[in-house]
């Protein structure tokens, strides 16, 4: 393009989705799953603590505000 050298890349992000040169989404899945795995663990914590409905409501509210 106009005598400029373009850089090649193994992957690209388009509309928030990462795809690689073989049109695989494995990098996108890895990038998406990693942050979610911690949140999934957080969702199991109230059950482990044996919280009642009021405690569960307080725990979830705290988690929502902590993420903001």
C-alpha positions, 0 to 999 in steps of 0.5 A: 500500500503506497510502497509501505510494508505491512506487518503480518500477525498471527491473530487479529481482533475484529469486533471483539473476537480474536481469530487467527490465520487459520480462522480458529477461535481458540485464542478468543476462547482462552482470553474469554474463559480466563477472566470468567473462571475466577467469577465461576469460582466466586459463584460457588463460594456462597454454597461452600459457606452455607449462606442463607437467603439473606446472606446470599443476597448480601454476598451477591450485592457485594460481588456486584459492587466489587466488580464496578 
